[in-house]
Each structure stands twice: as C-alpha cells, then as structure tokens.
Amino acid sequence: MGVLARRLLFDQPQMRSEPRHQMLRSAASGVAGTVVDFTAMACLVEIMRLGYGIAAACASLVGAVLCFALNRYWAFGDVSPLRADQLARFALIVLGTMLMVATTVHVLAGLLHVAYLAAKAIAAVVIFAIWTYPMQAQVFAPNAKGAESI
C-alpha cells in the first residue's frame, strides 16, 4: 500500500482538512454509496418488481445514509457532535439528488429505453458532479457551524 493510500485511509480526523484529501475521500464515499445504491436498485427492480423511478428513489436513500456517515466522519473528518441543521441540510441535498436521479433514470430508462443500470450510472455521475459534491462540501465544511447539537 502506498504512502498516499495509507494517509488517505488512516490519518487521524484532525489531519483531514486538506481539500484534495476531502475530495478523494468524498469520491470514495460516493463509490461505496453508489455500490450500495446500485445493488439496492437492482434488487428492488428484479426481485421486488418496483418501477424504475421508484426503485431509483428508494435506492438513492439507502446509499445516502452510507454516504452521510462516510463523508461526515471519514472524508471531512467532522467529529463534532451531530447537529440538527447538518442533518436537515444533508436531507435536502439527498432529496434534491434523489429527485434528479429518479427523474433522469425515468427519462433515460423508461422513455428512451436505455438499460436502467446504465441510466442510473449516467444520472449518478452527472448529478454528483454538478450538485451533490458541491453541496456536501458546504454541509461538512469546517466553518459550517450549526445552531445546536442533537
């Protein structure tokens, strides 16, 4: 394992403030959340027989829970007490992401007949780049102070 990989994976939280480490860890968190998200979506479509849009929305929520924990504690090193405003802001980001992904998947898979997992991949990458990551960086930034801890 290289020095950079060890640093990214095992540095103490107070040493995680470098933006490049945050970005790499957030991307890795996103990959983990996406794996869980895609697995959930495939199960919901193939086993539960849910529609593509509903399955995408539910799967996004499952992936979001994992992403919150990984981004908060690992990517951004936020070890402060959990705050209600942080959860609320993250929930709004998740809601926006979920609606954008579900709509995109519905259009690509349901209307344009793109394979649903390919549609999900396209939606996930584009929406992460233009919406999710920039918003998460604001929620977990060291200066993003909230009203009260919960």
Stockholm file with secondary structure:
# STOCKHOLM 1.0

chainA/1-150         MGVLARRLLFDQPQMRSEPRHQMLRSAASGVAGTVVDFTAMACLVEIMRLGYGIAAACASLVGAVLCFALNRYWAFGDVSPLRADQLARFALIVLGTMLMVATTVHVLAGLLHVAYLAAKAIAAVVIFAIWTYPMQAQVFAPNAKGAESI
#=GR chainA/1-150 SS CCHHHHHHHHSCGGGCCCHHHHHHHHHHHHHHHHHHHHHHHHHHHHTSCCCHHHHHHHHHHHHHHHHHHIIIIIISCCCSCCBHHHHHHHHHHHHHHHHHHHHHHIIIIIISCCCHHHHHHHHHHHHIIIIIHHHHHHHHSTTCCCSCBC
#=GC SS_cons         CCHHHHHHHHSCGGGCCCHHHHHHHHHHHHHHHHHHHHHHHHHHHHTSCCCHHHHHHHHHHHHHHHHHHIIIIIISCCCSCCBHHHHHHHHHHHHHHHHHHHHHHIIIIIISCCCHHHHHHHHHHHHIIIIIHHHHHHHHSTTCCCSCBC
//
